[in-house]
Amino acid sequence: SAARNTGAAKATGDVLVFLEADSVIASNLLQEIHNTIHAGSIGGTTRTVSLENVWKAKLLWTFAHYFRIMFFSFLPTASGLIFCRKDAKDGFPLYDETRKLAEDTHFFLNIKKQGKLTYISKSFIKTSSRRLEEQGYIKTIFKQYKAFFLKDTDGYS
């Protein structure tokens, strides 16, 4: 989170895009982000698909995709990529540096006070299933939701 806040403070463009190190973007995603911002959105995320050919990860990311389609406007979450207008951070750090988990949802809840959030379903990122495979799918998901709903700041082991 500190690195993201530092990067945001030093960025010179109008749009900030935060991408996890184990993720890659689709060739049309930056154009979709540009179009979304210029259509009036304050920020958002995109669909996530598995980088590896792992059936459990494919199932999880498919579920997450439909969850975000239905609930993103009031429970915004992201997996691997977040974007926003640079002016969304006026006066405060984008990321809560005390949080080790669910910082994306808190990020979105802060900036959504300033405008509309958008879930881009026309494009995607591919992200690694490494943590899910190493720590367990259920345990990883539970930790994320526990961090958000119970404000638990424990990170991954």
DSSP file with accessible surface (Angstrom, degrees, kcal/mol):
  #  RESIDUE AA STRUCTURE BP1 BP2  ACC     N-H-->O    O-->H-N    N-H-->O    O-->H-N    TCO  KAPPA ALPHA  PHI   PSI    X-CA   Y-CA   Z-CA
    1    1 A S     >        0   0   40      0, 0.0     4,-2.4     0, 0.0    94,-0.2   0.000 360.0 360.0 360.0 -38.8    0.0    0.0    0.0
    2    2 A A  H  >  +     0   0   46      1,-0.2     4,-2.5     2,-0.2     5,-0.2   0.913 360.0  51.1 -63.6 -40.8    2.8    2.4    0.8
    3    3 A A  H  > S+     0   0   81      1,-0.2     4,-2.7     2,-0.2    -1,-0.2   0.900 110.2  49.5 -63.9 -38.8    4.4    1.8   -2.7
    4    4 A R  H  > S+     0   0   43      2,-0.2     4,-2.6     1,-0.2    -2,-0.2   0.920 111.3  48.5 -66.5 -43.0    1.0    2.4   -4.4
    5    5 A N  H  X S+     0   0   16     -4,-2.4     4,-2.2     2,-0.2    -2,-0.2   0.909 112.7  48.6 -63.6 -40.2    0.5    5.7   -2.5
    6    6 A T  H  X S+     0   0   75     -4,-2.5     4,-1.8     2,-0.2    -2,-0.2   0.935 112.2  48.5 -64.1 -46.2    4.1    6.8   -3.4
    7    7 A G  H  X S+     0   0   38     -4,-2.7     4,-1.4     1,-0.2    -2,-0.2   0.912 110.9  50.6 -59.6 -42.4    3.5    5.9   -7.0
    8    8 A A  H  < S+     0   0    1     -4,-2.6     3,-0.2     1,-0.2    -1,-0.2   0.907 109.3  51.3 -63.3 -39.7    0.2    7.8   -7.1
    9    9 A A  H  < S+     0   0   65     -4,-2.2    -1,-0.2     1,-0.2    -2,-0.2   0.852 116.1  40.8 -66.7 -32.6    1.9   10.9   -5.5
   10   10 A K  H  < S+     0   0  159     -4,-1.8    -1,-0.2    -5,-0.1    -2,-0.2   0.610  88.6 113.1 -92.2 -12.8    4.7   10.8   -8.2
   11   11 A A     <  -     0   0   31     -4,-1.4     5,-0.1    -3,-0.2    -3,-0.0  -0.291  47.0-165.2 -63.2 144.2    2.5   10.0  -11.2
   12   12 A T        +     0   0  140      3,-0.1    -1,-0.1     0, 0.0    -4,-0.0   0.551  58.4  87.1-107.3 -11.7    2.2   12.7  -13.8
   13   13 A G  S    S-     0   0   37      2,-0.2     3,-0.0     1,-0.1    -2,-0.0  -0.204  81.1-117.7 -83.7 178.2   -0.8   11.3  -15.8
   14   14 A D  S    S+     0   0  139      1,-0.1    72,-3.2    72,-0.1     2,-0.4   0.600  95.8  55.0 -88.8 -16.4   -4.5   11.8  -15.3
   15   15 A V  E     -A   85   0A  46     70,-0.3     2,-0.4    71,-0.1    70,-0.2  -0.975  67.7-153.1-125.0 135.9   -5.3    8.1  -14.7
   16   16 A L  E     -A   84   0A   9     68,-3.3    68,-2.2    -2,-0.4     2,-0.4  -0.903   9.7-172.4-106.7 134.2   -3.7    5.8  -12.2
   17   17 A V  E     -A   83   0A  60     -2,-0.4     2,-0.6    66,-0.2    66,-0.2  -0.992   4.4-165.0-127.1 121.8   -3.6    2.0  -12.9
   18   18 A F  E     -A   82   0A  23     64,-3.5    64,-2.1    -2,-0.4     2,-0.4  -0.941  10.8-177.9-108.9 119.6   -2.4   -0.4  -10.2
   19   19 A L  E     -A   81   0A  75     -2,-0.6    62,-0.2    62,-0.2    -2,-0.0  -0.969  26.7-120.8-121.7 129.6   -1.5   -3.9  -11.4
   20   20 A E    >   -     0   0   75     60,-2.8     3,-1.5    -2,-0.4    59,-0.0  -0.343  27.0-117.4 -64.3 150.1   -0.4   -6.7   -9.2
   21   21 A A  T 3  S+     0   0  111      1,-0.3    -1,-0.1   106,-0.0    -2,-0.0   0.781 112.0  53.8 -62.8 -27.8    3.0   -8.1  -10.0
   22   22 A D  T 3  S+     0   0   52    106,-0.1   106,-1.4     2,-0.0     2,-0.3   0.080  97.7  86.7 -97.4  26.4    1.6  -11.6  -10.9
   23   23 A S  E <   -B  127   0A   9     -3,-1.5     2,-0.3   104,-0.2   104,-0.2  -0.911  54.2-162.0-126.3 152.9   -0.9  -10.3  -13.4
   24   24 A V  E     -B  126   0A  77    102,-2.6   102,-2.9    -2,-0.3     2,-0.3  -0.969  19.3-129.1-131.0 148.2   -0.9   -9.4  -17.1
   25   25 A I  E     -B  125   0A  65     -2,-0.3   100,-0.2   100,-0.2     2,-0.1  -0.660  20.9-110.0 -99.5 152.6   -3.4   -7.2  -19.0
   26   26 A A    >   -     0   0    9     98,-2.1     3,-1.5    -2,-0.3     4,-0.5  -0.397  36.5-108.9 -70.8 155.5   -5.4   -7.9  -22.1
   27   27 A S  T 3  S+     0   0  134      1,-0.3     4,-0.3     2,-0.1     3,-0.2   0.770 116.6  45.1 -63.0 -24.8   -4.3   -5.9  -25.2
   28   28 A N  T 3> S+     0   0   58      1,-0.1     4,-2.1     2,-0.1    -1,-0.3   0.463  86.3  94.3 -97.1   0.5   -7.5   -3.8  -25.1
   29   29 A L  H <> S+     0   0    0     -3,-1.5     4,-2.7     1,-0.2     5,-0.2   0.911  80.7  51.2 -66.9 -43.8   -7.7   -3.1  -21.4
   30   30 A L  H  > S+     0   0  102     -4,-0.5     4,-2.5     1,-0.2    -1,-0.2   0.907 111.7  49.3 -61.8 -36.7   -5.9    0.3  -21.3
   31   31 A Q  H  > S+     0   0  107     -4,-0.3     4,-2.8     2,-0.2    -1,-0.2   0.911 110.5  50.7 -66.6 -39.9   -8.2    1.6  -24.1
   32   32 A E  H  X S+     0   0   36     -4,-2.1     4,-2.4     2,-0.2    -2,-0.2   0.902 110.6  49.0 -63.3 -40.6  -11.2    0.3  -22.1
   33   33 A I  H  X S+     0   0    4     -4,-2.7     4,-2.7     2,-0.2     5,-0.3   0.942 111.3  50.1 -63.1 -46.5   -9.9    2.1  -19.0
   34   34 A H  H  X S+     0   0   86     -4,-2.5     4,-2.6    -5,-0.2    -2,-0.2   0.937 112.5  46.8 -55.1 -49.9   -9.4    5.3  -21.0
   35   35 A N  H  X S+     0   0   73     -4,-2.8     4,-1.1     1,-0.2    -1,-0.2   0.893 112.2  50.8 -61.5 -40.5  -13.0    5.1  -22.4
   36   36 A T  H  <>S+     0   0   18     -4,-2.4     5,-1.9     2,-0.2     3,-0.3   0.924 112.0  45.6 -65.5 -45.6  -14.4    4.4  -19.0
   37   37 A I  H ><5S+     0   0   14     -4,-2.7     3,-1.9     1,-0.2    -2,-0.2   0.930 112.7  50.6 -63.7 -44.2  -12.7    7.4  -17.3
   38   38 A H  H 3<5S+     0   0  133     -4,-2.6    -1,-0.2     1,-0.3    -2,-0.2   0.690 102.4  61.9 -71.4 -13.9  -13.7    9.7  -20.2
   39   39 A A  T 3<5S-     0   0   90     -4,-1.1    -1,-0.3    -3,-0.3    -2,-0.2   0.424 130.5 -92.0 -87.3  -0.3  -17.3    8.5  -19.9
   40   40 A G  T < 5S+     0   0   46     -3,-1.9    76,-0.5     1,-0.3    -3,-0.2   0.448  76.4 143.2 110.4   2.4  -17.3    9.9  -16.3
   41   41 A S      < -     0   0    4     -5,-1.9    -1,-0.3     1,-0.1    76,-0.2  -0.478  42.9-149.8 -74.9 145.6  -16.3    7.1  -14.1
   42   42 A I        -     0   0    0     74,-2.9    43,-2.5     1,-0.3     2,-0.3   0.763  68.2 -57.0 -81.5 -26.5  -14.0    7.9  -11.1
   43   43 A G  E     +Cd  84 117A   0     73,-1.1    75,-2.4    41,-0.3     2,-0.3  -0.986  59.8 159.7 171.8-171.8  -12.4    4.4  -11.2
   44   44 A G  E     -Cd  83 118A   0     39,-2.5    39,-2.5    -2,-0.3     2,-0.2  -0.993  28.6-100.7 165.0-156.9  -13.0    0.7  -11.1
   45   45 A T  E     - d   0 119A   1     73,-1.5    75,-2.9    -2,-0.3     2,-0.3  -0.799  24.0-125.6-147.9-174.0  -11.6   -2.7  -12.0
   46   46 A T  E     - d   0 120A   0     35,-0.4    33,-0.3    -2,-0.2    75,-0.2  -0.830  38.1 -69.3-136.4 175.7  -11.9   -5.4  -14.6
   47   47 A R  E     - d   0 124A  68     73,-1.5    78,-2.1    76,-0.7     2,-0.4  -0.324  44.6-144.3 -66.4 144.8  -12.6   -9.1  -15.0
   48   48 A T  E     - d   0 125A   2     13,-0.3     2,-0.3    76,-0.2    78,-0.2  -0.937  17.9-179.6-114.1 136.1  -10.0  -11.5  -13.7
   49   49 A V  E     - d   0 126A  36     76,-2.4    78,-2.4    -2,-0.4     2,-0.2  -0.910  36.9 -91.1-127.3 162.0   -9.2  -14.9  -15.3
   50   50 A S  E     - d   0 127A  15     -2,-0.3    78,-0.2    76,-0.2     8,-0.0  -0.498  18.5-153.8 -76.9 136.2   -6.7  -17.5  -14.3
   51   51 A L  S    S+     0   0   78     76,-2.7     2,-0.2    -2,-0.2    77,-0.2   0.839  83.2  54.9 -71.9 -34.8   -3.2  -17.3  -15.7
   52   52 A E  S    S-     0   0   66     75,-0.4     2,-1.6     2,-0.1    75,-0.1  -0.587  95.0-110.1 -98.3 163.2   -2.8  -21.0  -15.2
   53   53 A N        +     0   0  136     -2,-0.2     2,-0.5     4,-0.1    -2,-0.0  -0.560  65.3 141.3 -90.4  71.0   -5.0  -23.8  -16.5
   54   54 A V     >  -     0   0   35     -2,-1.6     4,-2.5     1,-0.1     3,-0.2  -0.969  46.0-149.7-118.7 119.8   -6.3  -24.8  -13.1
   55   55 A W  H  > S+     0   0  180     -2,-0.5     4,-2.5     1,-0.2     5,-0.2   0.868  96.0  53.3 -61.4 -37.8  -10.0  -25.7  -13.0
   56   56 A K  H  > S+     0   0   82      1,-0.2     4,-2.5     2,-0.2    -1,-0.2   0.914 111.2  46.6 -64.2 -41.1  -10.6  -24.4   -9.4
   57   57 A A  H  > S+     0   0    0     -3,-0.2     4,-2.8     2,-0.2     5,-0.3   0.915 111.0  51.6 -67.3 -41.6   -9.1  -21.0  -10.3
   58   58 A K  H  X S+     0   0  100     -4,-2.5     4,-1.9     1,-0.2    -2,-0.2   0.920 111.9  47.4 -60.1 -42.1  -11.2  -20.8  -13.5
   59   59 A L  H  X S+     0   0  110     -4,-2.5     4,-2.5    -5,-0.2    -2,-0.2   0.934 112.4  49.1 -64.4 -45.4  -14.3  -21.6  -11.4
   60   60 A L  H  X S+     0   0   28     -4,-2.5     4,-2.8     1,-0.2    -2,-0.2   0.939 112.4  46.6 -60.1 -47.9  -13.5  -19.1   -8.7
   61   61 A W  H  X S+     0   0   27     -4,-2.8     4,-2.1     2,-0.2   -13,-0.3   0.841 110.9  52.9 -69.3 -29.6  -12.8  -16.3  -11.3
   62   62 A T  H  X S+     0   0   75     -4,-1.9     4,-2.0    -5,-0.3    -1,-0.2   0.943 111.5  46.3 -67.1 -45.0  -16.0  -17.1  -13.1
   63   63 A F  H  X S+     0   0  133     -4,-2.5     4,-2.6     1,-0.2    -2,-0.2   0.933 112.1  50.9 -59.6 -46.1  -17.9  -16.8   -9.9
   64   64 A A  H  X S+     0   0   14     -4,-2.8     4,-2.7     1,-0.2    -1,-0.2   0.890 106.6  55.9 -60.1 -38.7  -16.1  -13.5   -9.0
   65   65 A H  H  X S+     0   0   26     -4,-2.1     4,-2.1     2,-0.2    -1,-0.2   0.956 111.8  40.8 -59.5 -50.1  -17.0  -12.1  -12.5
   66   66 A Y  H  X S+     0   0  135     -4,-2.0     4,-2.0     1,-0.2    -2,-0.2   0.875 112.5  55.9 -70.2 -34.1  -20.7  -12.7  -12.0
   67   67 A F  H  X S+     0   0   34     -4,-2.6     4,-3.0    -5,-0.2     5,-0.3   0.936 109.7  46.4 -59.0 -46.8  -20.5  -11.5   -8.3
   68   68 A R  H  X S+     0   0   10     -4,-2.7     4,-2.0     1,-0.2     5,-0.2   0.877 107.8  56.0 -67.3 -36.8  -19.0   -8.2   -9.5
   69   69 A I  H  < S+     0   0   90     -4,-2.1    -1,-0.2    -5,-0.2    -2,-0.2   0.934 118.6  34.4 -57.8 -42.7  -21.6   -7.8  -12.3
   70   70 A M  H  < S+     0   0  122     -4,-2.0    -2,-0.2    -5,-0.1    -1,-0.2   0.863 134.3  20.1 -81.7 -36.5  -24.4   -8.1   -9.6
   71   71 A F  H >X S+     0   0   70     -4,-3.0     4,-2.7    -5,-0.2     3,-1.2   0.423  83.8 105.4-121.0   1.4  -22.8   -6.4   -6.6
   72   72 A F  T 3< S+     0   0   10     -4,-2.0    -1,-0.1    -5,-0.3    -3,-0.1   0.847  76.4  62.9 -58.5 -33.7  -19.9   -4.1   -7.6
   73   73 A S  T 34 S+     0   0   87     -5,-0.2    -1,-0.3     1,-0.2    -2,-0.1   0.838 121.1  19.8 -65.5 -30.2  -21.8   -0.9   -7.1
   74   74 A F  T <4 S+     0   0  126     -3,-1.2    -2,-0.2     1,-0.2    -1,-0.2   0.626 136.1  33.5-115.5 -13.4  -22.3   -1.5   -3.4
   75   75 A L  S  < S-     0   0   25     -4,-2.7     2,-0.3    -7,-0.1    -1,-0.2  -0.607  79.3-171.1-134.8  74.4  -19.5   -4.1   -2.5
   76   76 A P        +     0   0    0      0, 0.0     2,-0.3     0, 0.0    33,-0.2  -0.512  11.8 166.2 -73.2 128.2  -16.7   -3.2   -4.8
   77   77 A T        -     0   0   13     -2,-0.3     2,-0.3    31,-0.1   -32,-0.1  -0.923  14.8-162.6-133.3 162.2  -13.8   -5.6   -4.9
   78   78 A A        -     0   0   11     -2,-0.3     2,-0.3   -33,-0.1    26,-0.1  -0.972  11.3-157.3-143.4 157.7  -10.8   -6.2   -7.2
   79   79 A S  S    S-     0   0   28    -33,-0.3    46,-0.1    -2,-0.3   -33,-0.1  -0.762  80.3 -22.7-138.4  87.5   -8.4   -8.9   -7.9
   80   80 A G  S    S+     0   0   12     -2,-0.3   -60,-2.8   -32,-0.1     2,-0.4   0.115 121.0  56.9 106.2 -23.4   -5.1   -7.7   -9.5
   81   81 A L  E     +A   19   0A   2    -62,-0.2   -35,-0.4   -35,-0.2     2,-0.3  -0.984  46.3 170.3-148.5 133.9   -6.0   -4.4  -11.0
   82   82 A I  E     -A   18   0A   7    -64,-2.1   -64,-3.5    -2,-0.4     2,-0.3  -0.993   9.7-175.5-134.9 141.0   -7.5   -1.1   -9.9
   83   83 A F  E     +AC  17  44A   0    -39,-2.5   -39,-2.5    -2,-0.3     2,-0.3  -0.959   8.8 158.9-133.8 155.3   -7.7    2.1  -11.8
   84   84 A C  E     -AC  16  43A   0    -68,-2.2   -68,-3.3    -2,-0.3   -41,-0.3  -0.978  46.4 -86.0-162.0 162.8   -8.9    5.6  -11.0
   85   85 A R  E >   -A   15   0A  69    -43,-2.5     3,-1.7    -2,-0.3   -70,-0.3  -0.522  41.2-124.7 -68.0 143.7   -8.7    9.2  -12.0
   86   86 A K  G >  S+     0   0   54    -72,-3.2     3,-1.6     1,-0.3    -1,-0.1   0.883 109.4  61.5 -62.0 -34.4   -5.6   10.8  -10.3
   87   87 A D  G >  S+     0   0   70    -73,-0.4     3,-1.4     1,-0.3    -1,-0.3   0.600  82.0  83.6 -71.7  -4.3   -7.8   13.6   -8.8
   88   88 A A  G <  S+     0   0    0     -3,-1.7    -1,-0.3     1,-0.3    -2,-0.2   0.740  87.5  55.5 -66.1 -20.1   -9.7   10.9   -6.9
   89   89 A K  G X  S+     0   0   47     -3,-1.6     3,-2.4    -4,-0.3    -1,-0.3   0.387  73.7 147.3 -95.1   4.6   -6.9   11.0   -4.3
   90   90 A D  T <  S-     0   0  110     -3,-1.4    -3,-0.1     1,-0.3    -4,-0.0  -0.156  76.3  -3.5 -49.0 116.6   -7.2   14.7   -3.6
   91   91 A G  T 3  S+     0   0   87      1,-0.1    -1,-0.3     0, 0.0    -2,-0.1   0.365 124.9  58.4  88.1  -5.8   -6.3   15.3    0.1
   92   92 A F  S <  S-     0   0   61     -3,-2.4     2,-0.1     0, 0.0    -1,-0.1  -0.996  86.4 -96.2-150.9 155.7   -5.8   11.7    1.3
   93   93 A P        -     0   0   82      0, 0.0   -88,-0.1     0, 0.0   -87,-0.0  -0.475  29.7-136.5 -69.3 143.2   -3.8    8.6    0.5
   94   94 A L  S    S+     0   0    2     -2,-0.1     2,-0.4     1,-0.1    16,-0.1   0.896  86.4  47.5 -66.3 -41.3   -5.5    6.2   -1.8
   95   95 A Y  S    S-     0   0    3    -94,-0.2     2,-0.8   -93,-0.1    -1,-0.1  -0.873  81.6-126.8-110.7 137.1   -4.5    3.1    0.2
   96   96 A D    >   -     0   0   68     -2,-0.4     3,-1.4     7,-0.2   -94,-0.1  -0.694  20.8-158.2 -76.8 110.5   -4.8    2.5    3.9
   97   97 A E  T 3  S+     0   0  110     -2,-0.8   -95,-0.2     1,-0.3    -1,-0.2   0.579  85.3  65.0 -74.2  -7.6   -1.2    1.5    4.7
   98   98 A T  T 3  S+     0   0  100    -97,-0.1     2,-0.3     2,-0.0    -1,-0.3   0.659  86.6  87.7 -85.6 -14.9   -2.3   -0.2    8.0
   99   99 A R    <   -     0   0   19     -3,-1.4    54,-0.1     1,-0.1     3,-0.1  -0.674  47.1-179.9 -88.1 137.9   -4.3   -2.8    6.0
  100  100 A K  S    S+     0   0  134     -2,-0.3     2,-0.3     1,-0.2    56,-0.2   0.572  74.1  30.5-104.6 -17.6   -2.7   -6.0    4.8
  101  101 A L  S    S+     0   0    4     51,-0.2    -1,-0.2    54,-0.1    43,-0.0  -0.963 114.5  19.6-139.0 156.5   -5.9   -7.4    3.2
  102  102 A A  S  > S+     0   0    2     -2,-0.3     4,-1.6     1,-0.1     3,-0.2   0.665  70.7 137.1  60.7  20.1   -9.1   -6.0    1.6
  103  103 A E  H  >  +     0   0   35      1,-0.2     4,-2.4     2,-0.2    -7,-0.2   0.814  64.7  63.1 -66.9 -24.4   -7.4   -2.7    0.9
  104  104 A D  H  > S+     0   0   18      2,-0.2     4,-2.6     1,-0.2    -1,-0.2   0.931 102.4  47.8 -64.5 -43.6   -9.0   -2.6   -2.6
  105  105 A T  H  > S+     0   0    6     -3,-0.2     4,-2.6     1,-0.2    -1,-0.2   0.932 113.4  47.2 -65.7 -41.5  -12.5   -2.5   -1.2
  106  106 A H  H  X S+     0   0   34     -4,-1.6     4,-1.9     2,-0.2    -1,-0.2   0.891 109.9  54.5 -67.0 -36.8  -11.6    0.3    1.3
  107  107 A F  H  X S+     0   0    2     -4,-2.4     4,-2.2     2,-0.2     5,-0.2   0.956 111.2  45.2 -56.5 -51.4   -9.9    2.1   -1.6
  108  108 A F  H  X S+     0   0    0     -4,-2.6     4,-2.5     1,-0.2    -2,-0.2   0.896 109.1  54.6 -62.9 -41.6  -13.1    1.9   -3.6
  109  109 A L  H  < S+     0   0   51     -4,-2.6     4,-0.4     1,-0.2    -1,-0.2   0.865 109.8  49.3 -63.0 -33.2  -15.4    2.9   -0.7
  110  110 A N  H >< S+     0   0   59     -4,-1.9     3,-0.7    -5,-0.2    -2,-0.2   0.939 116.7  38.4 -68.3 -48.4  -13.3    6.0   -0.3
  111  111 A I  H >< S+     0   0    0     -4,-2.2     3,-2.1     1,-0.2     4,-0.4   0.761 100.8  72.3 -80.0 -20.8  -13.3    7.1   -3.9
  112  112 A K  G >< S+     0   0   71     -4,-2.5     3,-0.7     1,-0.3    -1,-0.2   0.735  83.9  71.2 -68.8 -14.9  -16.9    6.1   -4.7
  113  113 A K  G <  S+     0   0  165     -3,-0.7    -1,-0.3    -4,-0.4    -2,-0.2   0.729 101.3  47.2 -66.1 -19.1  -17.9    9.1   -2.6
  114  114 A Q  G <  S-     0   0   84     -3,-2.1     2,-0.3     1,-0.2    -1,-0.2   0.488 125.8 -41.6-101.2  -9.7  -16.6   11.2   -5.5
  115  115 A G  S <  S-     0   0   29     -3,-0.7    -1,-0.2    -4,-0.4     2,-0.2  -0.990  79.0 -34.1 169.5-173.3  -18.3    9.4   -8.4
  116  116 A K        -     0   0  145    -76,-0.5   -74,-2.9    -2,-0.3   -73,-1.1  -0.483  42.7-146.8 -77.8 136.4  -19.3    6.3  -10.2
  117  117 A L  E     - d   0  43A  19     -2,-0.2     2,-0.4   -76,-0.2   -73,-0.2  -0.785  16.1-153.9 -96.7 147.8  -17.2    3.1  -10.0
  118  118 A T  E     - d   0  44A  25    -75,-2.4   -73,-1.5    -2,-0.3     2,-0.6  -0.977  13.7-152.3-129.3 136.6  -17.2    0.8  -13.1
  119  119 A Y  E     - d   0  45A  29     -2,-0.4     2,-0.8   -75,-0.2   -73,-0.2  -0.927  20.2-147.3-102.0 114.6  -16.6   -2.9  -13.5
  120  120 A I  E     + d   0  46A   7    -75,-2.9   -73,-1.5    -2,-0.6     3,-0.2  -0.755  26.9 167.3 -86.2 112.0  -15.1   -3.4  -17.0
  121  121 A S  E     +     0   0A  58     -2,-0.8    -1,-0.2   -75,-0.2   -75,-0.1   0.543  64.7  75.4-100.6  -7.6  -16.4   -6.8  -18.3
  122  122 A K  E    S+     0   0A 158    -93,-0.1     2,-0.2   -94,-0.0    -1,-0.1   0.524 106.2  25.8 -80.3  -7.8  -15.3   -6.3  -21.9
  123  123 A S  E    S-     0   0A   0     -3,-0.2   -76,-0.7   -94,-0.1     2,-0.3  -0.753  71.6-164.9-139.4-171.1  -11.7   -6.9  -21.1
  124  124 A F  E     - d   0  47A  59     -2,-0.2   -98,-2.1   -78,-0.2     2,-0.3  -0.984  18.4-126.8-166.2 168.3   -9.7   -8.7  -18.4
  125  125 A I  E     -Bd  25  48A   0    -78,-2.1   -76,-2.4    -2,-0.3     2,-0.5  -0.925  22.4-136.5-120.3 154.6   -6.4   -9.4  -16.6
  126  126 A K  E     -Bd  24  49A  87   -102,-2.9  -102,-2.6    -2,-0.3     2,-0.3  -0.954  29.2-176.0-107.0 131.4   -4.9  -12.8  -16.2
  127  127 A T  E     -Bd  23  50A   9    -78,-2.4   -76,-2.7    -2,-0.5   -75,-0.4  -0.931  27.3 -97.7-131.4 156.0   -3.6  -13.4  -12.7
  128  128 A S        -     0   0   20   -106,-1.4     3,-0.2    -2,-0.3     4,-0.2  -0.374  13.0-154.3 -71.3 145.1   -1.7  -16.1  -10.9
  129  129 A S     >  +     0   0    1      1,-0.2     4,-2.8     2,-0.1     5,-0.3   0.244  63.8 114.0 -96.8  10.1   -3.5  -18.8   -8.8
  130  130 A R  H  > S+     0   0  109      1,-0.2     4,-2.9     2,-0.2     5,-0.3   0.906  76.0  43.4 -51.8 -53.8   -0.3  -19.3   -6.8
  131  131 A R  H  > S+     0   0   95      1,-0.2     4,-3.0    -3,-0.2     5,-0.4   0.912 114.3  51.4 -62.8 -41.3   -1.6  -18.0   -3.4
  132  132 A L  H  > S+     0   0   13      1,-0.2     4,-1.5     2,-0.2    -1,-0.2   0.918 114.0  44.0 -61.0 -42.6   -4.9  -19.8   -3.9
  133  133 A E  H  < S+     0   0   88     -4,-2.8    -2,-0.2     2,-0.2    -1,-0.2   0.907 119.2  42.3 -69.3 -41.5   -3.1  -23.0   -4.5
  134  134 A E  H  < S+     0   0  130     -4,-2.9    -2,-0.2    -5,-0.3    -3,-0.2   0.894 127.4  28.0 -73.0 -42.6   -0.6  -22.6   -1.7
  135  135 A Q  H  < S-     0   0   36     -4,-3.0    -3,-0.2    -5,-0.3    -2,-0.2   0.567 116.3-101.2 -99.2 -12.2   -2.9  -21.3    1.0
  136  136 A G     X  -     0   0   28     -4,-1.5     4,-2.1    -5,-0.4     5,-0.2   0.257  20.6-108.3  97.2 137.4   -6.2  -22.9   -0.1
  137  137 A Y  H  > S+     0   0   29      2,-0.2     4,-2.3     1,-0.2     5,-0.2   0.946 116.0  42.9 -64.7 -51.5   -9.1  -21.4   -2.0
  138  138 A I  H  > S+     0   0  139      1,-0.2     4,-2.9     2,-0.2     5,-0.2   0.934 115.1  49.8 -63.9 -45.5  -11.6  -21.3    0.9
  139  139 A K  H  > S+     0   0  102      1,-0.2     4,-2.4     2,-0.2    -1,-0.2   0.916 111.9  48.6 -60.8 -42.9   -9.0  -20.1    3.4
  140  140 A T  H  X S+     0   0    8     -4,-2.1     4,-1.9     2,-0.2    -1,-0.2   0.938 114.1  44.8 -64.2 -47.1   -7.9  -17.3    1.1
  141  141 A I  H  X S+     0   0   56     -4,-2.3     4,-2.3     1,-0.2     5,-0.3   0.930 112.9  51.7 -63.9 -44.2  -11.4  -16.1    0.3
  142  142 A F  H  X S+     0   0  125     -4,-2.9     4,-2.8    -5,-0.2     5,-0.2   0.921 107.9  52.1 -59.0 -44.1  -12.4  -16.3    4.0
  143  143 A K  H  X S+     0   0   36     -4,-2.4     4,-2.3    -5,-0.2    -1,-0.2   0.905 109.3  50.7 -60.2 -41.5   -9.3  -14.2    5.0
  144  144 A Q  H  X S+     0   0   54     -4,-1.9     4,-1.7     2,-0.2    -2,-0.2   0.946 114.7  41.2 -62.4 -48.9  -10.3  -11.5    2.4
  145  145 A Y  H  X S+     0   0   76     -4,-2.3     4,-2.9     2,-0.2     5,-0.5   0.877 113.4  53.6 -70.6 -35.2  -13.9  -11.2    3.6
  146  146 A K  H  X S+     0   0   70     -4,-2.8     4,-2.1    -5,-0.3     6,-1.2   0.917 107.5  52.9 -61.7 -41.4  -12.9  -11.4    7.3
  147  147 A A  H  < S+     0   0    1     -4,-2.3     4,-0.4    -5,-0.2    -2,-0.2   0.898 116.3  39.0 -62.4 -38.6  -10.5   -8.5    6.7
  148  148 A F  H  < S+     0   0   30     -4,-1.7     3,-0.3     3,-0.2    -2,-0.2   0.977 124.3  33.5 -76.6 -55.8  -13.2   -6.4    5.2
  149  149 A F  H  < S+     0   0  117     -4,-2.9    -3,-0.2     1,-0.2    -2,-0.2   0.854 131.1  31.5 -74.3 -35.1  -16.2   -7.2    7.4
  150  150 A L  S  < S-     0   0  122     -4,-2.1    -1,-0.2    -5,-0.5    -3,-0.2   0.362 101.4-124.7-104.1   3.3  -14.4   -7.7   10.7
  151  151 A K        +     0   0  128     -4,-0.4     2,-0.4    -3,-0.3    -4,-0.2   0.815  47.5 169.9  57.7  31.0  -11.6   -5.2   10.0
  152  152 A D        -     0   0   30     -6,-1.2    -1,-0.2     1,-0.1   -51,-0.2  -0.613  20.1-168.0 -72.5 125.7   -9.0   -8.0   10.6
  153  153 A T        +     0   0   62     -2,-0.4     2,-0.2    -3,-0.1   -53,-0.2   0.319  42.1 125.3-103.4   8.9   -5.6   -6.7    9.6
  154  154 A D        -     0   0   94      1,-0.1     3,-0.1   -54,-0.1    -7,-0.1  -0.482  49.6-147.8 -65.1 138.4   -3.7  -10.0    9.7
  155  155 A G        -     0   0   19      1,-0.2     2,-0.2    -2,-0.2   -54,-0.1  -0.079  33.8 -62.8 -90.3-166.7   -2.1  -10.7    6.4
  156  156 A Y              0   0   51    -56,-0.2    -1,-0.2     1,-0.1   -16,-0.0  -0.531 360.0 360.0 -76.7 150.4   -1.4  -14.0    4.7
  157  157 A S              0   0  115     -2,-0.2    -1,-0.1    -3,-0.1   -22,-0.0  -0.307 360.0 360.0 -79.8 360.0    1.0  -16.4    6.5
